[in-house]
Amino acid sequence: MTPGADGPPPRRRGRPSRTADTTGPDARTRILEAARTEFAGRGYDKTSIRGIAKAADVDAALVHHYFGTKDEVFAAAVEVSFEPALVIPSILGGPSEDMGERLARYFIDVWENPVSRAPLLAILRSALTHEAAAKVLRGFVLRRLLERIAADLDVPDPTFRAELAASHMIGIAVLRYVIRAEPLASADPEEIIAMVAPTLQRYLGEK
């Protein structure tokens, strides 16, 4: 019998088969969800492209196709947790004198949400122990969030101000959600927002 005459051609080595289950937005979404779960459960070091592919029930080549390297998958997991495309307009859209409060509220709300907290904890813990993860998180927090906010407000030294704001918020995340230092760990979120907002306003709003 001639090969391929009565059936599909043999699958090429190293390439995922193109079926409804392994292509399109559903496959990409499954890969991203699997990546978040893997990073949350295993940490950066022990998470692999192969493991993410297995959890998403796709070929590893498809993970590379959509996201590239493990660092890029990690960056995508960070981005889906923060949703900068939605956040930045909402932070910048109101009165400039309340921007610090809006930024503080957004940050605390993201961490207080159990759905987003688990992957964020994994991201933060990975960044504290692995330089590659730290580099991804630094790049995202500074370039995709704080620098864009500071630059849009037309303040001097936007990079320096962005780093100060980032250090303040990430410090809160470490003490409250990772180390769980008291009384910060048990403080009411509204109290934290009220205390932090003026400082963020000064960093990002005063010329």
Disulfide bonds with the S-S distance in Angstrom:
none
